[in-house]
Amino acid sequence: MTPPSPDEKTQLAKELAEARDNLLAAISGVTDEQMTQPGAVGEWSVKDVLTHVTSWEEIALPDMARLSRGDIPMLSGIGDLASANYDGPNHMIVALRRHLPLDQVLRELDIVHADFVEAVNRLPESVLAEGQFGRGLVQITAAHDNEHAGHILAYRGKEAASPA
């Protein structure tokens, strides 16, 4: 398996950055009140969605360190990360974090993402090769941001269309 070139690693980092930009653009202009109203994704508020996004990166960070050391990532035990059902753990984690104030949720969204990006930058190129777990983890994380950016934009569109 040929490791990715530095350009490919840069491309993965770019995908991750663009996805986060999309998520931040989706919440731009959302008021604090709107952030906490249920219904953005199921019963979750925008705040809940953001804390969920942060939680994914928090869970993935130890595996990024494992990959850097050449160890087996814990999440690799799931098999296909992209098609696994995370509903149970997602609901539990959001319930545990729901009491956090919005300013903390937004701060952690930035801090944990910065930690995740740093972890990606520390990964050896070999774990980012096509078909390798590290590459999949980075791509899933970018897709996760894009998915929830889309949910938030759809929710905002419904809110704008609703009669006052």
C-alpha positions in Angstrom: 0.0 0.0 0.0 1.5 3.3 -1.1 1.4 6.0 1.6 -0.3 9.3 0.6 1.9 12.1 -0.6 2.2 15.2 1.5 -0.2 16.7 -1.0 -2.8 14.0 -0.1 -2.3 14.7 3.6 -2.8 18.4 2.9 -6.0 17.5 0.9 -7.4 15.6 3.9 -6.7 18.5 6.2 -8.4 20.8 3.7 -11.5 18.6 3.6 -11.6 18.7 7.4 -11.2 22.5 7.4 -13.9 23.0 4.7 -16.3 20.8 6.5 -15.8 22.7 9.8 -16.2 26.0 7.9 -19.6 24.7 6.6 -20.7 23.8 10.1 -19.7 27.2 11.4 -21.4 28.9 8.5 -24.6 26.9 9.2 -24.8 28.3 12.8 -23.7 31.9 11.8 -26.4 34.3 12.9 -28.3 31.7 15.0 -29.4 33.4 18.2 -28.8 31.9 21.6 -32.5 31.2 22.0 -32.6 29.5 18.6 -29.5 27.4 19.6 -31.4 25.9 22.5 -34.8 25.2 20.9 -35.5 21.5 20.2 -36.1 20.2 16.7 -32.9 20.8 14.8 -32.3 17.1 14.5 -35.2 15.1 16.0 -35.6 16.4 19.5 -32.0 17.8 19.5 -31.4 21.5 19.5 -28.6 23.1 17.5 -26.6 23.2 20.8 -27.2 19.5 21.2 -26.0 18.9 17.6 -22.8 20.9 18.3 -22.1 19.1 21.5 -22.6 15.8 19.7 -20.1 16.9 17.0 -17.6 17.8 19.7 -18.2 14.4 21.5 -17.3 12.5 18.3 -14.0 14.3 18.1 -13.4 13.7 21.8 -14.0 10.0 21.3 -11.8 9.9 18.3 -8.8 11.7 19.8 -7.4 8.8 21.8 -7.5 6.7 18.6 -5.5 9.4 16.8 -2.9 9.1 19.5 -3.0 5.3 19.2 -2.5 5.6 15.4 0.5 7.9 16.0 2.1 5.3 18.2 1.4 2.5 15.8 -1.2 0.9 18.1 -4.5 -0.5 17.1 -7.4 2.1 17.4 -10.2 1.2 19.7 -12.8 2.3 17.2 -11.5 -0.2 14.7 -13.4 -2.8 16.7 -16.6 -1.3 15.3 -15.8 -2.6 11.9 -17.4 -0.2 9.3 -17.4 3.2 11.1 -19.5 4.8 8.3 -22.4 2.4 8.6 -22.4 1.6 12.3 -25.5 2.6 14.4 -24.5 5.1 17.0 -28.0 6.1 18.2 -27.7 4.7 21.7 -24.3 6.2 22.5 -25.2 9.5 20.8 -28.3 9.9 22.9 -26.5 9.0 26.1 -23.6 11.4 25.4 -25.9 14.3 24.4 -28.0 13.7 27.6 -24.9 13.8 29.7 -23.8 17.1 28.1 -27.2 18.8 27.7 -26.7 20.8 31.0 -23.6 22.5 29.7 -24.0 26.2 29.0 -24.0 27.3 25.4 -20.8 29.3 25.7 -19.0 26.2 27.0 -20.4 24.1 24.1 -19.2 26.7 21.6 -15.8 27.0 23.2 -15.4 23.2 23.3 -16.4 22.9 19.7 -13.4 25.1 18.8 -10.9 23.7 21.3 -11.6 20.0 20.7 -11.6 20.5 16.9 -8.2 22.3 17.1 -6.9 19.3 19.1 -8.3 16.9 16.5 -6.6 18.9 13.7 -3.3 18.8 15.6 -3.7 15.1 16.0 -4.3 14.7 12.3 -1.1 16.7 11.6 0.9 14.4 13.8 -0.3 11.2 12.1 2.2 9.3 10.0 1.4 9.4 6.4 1.1 5.6 6.3 -2.1 5.6 8.4 -3.7 8.1 6.0 -3.2 5.9 2.9 -6.3 4.8 1.0 -8.0 2.0 2.9 -6.3 2.8 6.2 -8.3 3.4 9.4 -6.8 6.9 10.0 -7.8 8.1 6.6 -11.4 6.8 7.1 -11.5 8.4 10.5 -10.6 11.8 9.1 -13.0 11.5 6.2 -15.9 10.4 8.5 -15.2 13.3 10.8 -15.4 15.8 7.9 -18.5 14.1 6.5 -20.0 14.3 10.0 -19.5 18.1 10.1 -21.0 18.4 6.6 -24.0 16.2 7.5 -24.9 18.2 10.6 -24.3 21.5 8.8 -26.9 20.3 6.3 -29.3 19.4 9.1 -28.9 22.8 10.7 -29.4 24.6 7.5 -32.5 22.6 6.8 -33.8 23.4 10.2 -33.1 27.1 9.8 -34.9 27.0 6.4 -38.0 25.4 8.1 -37.8 28.0 10.9 -37.7 30.9 8.4 -40.6 29.4 6.5 -42.8 29.0 9.6 -45.4 31.6 10.3 -44.6 33.7 13.4 
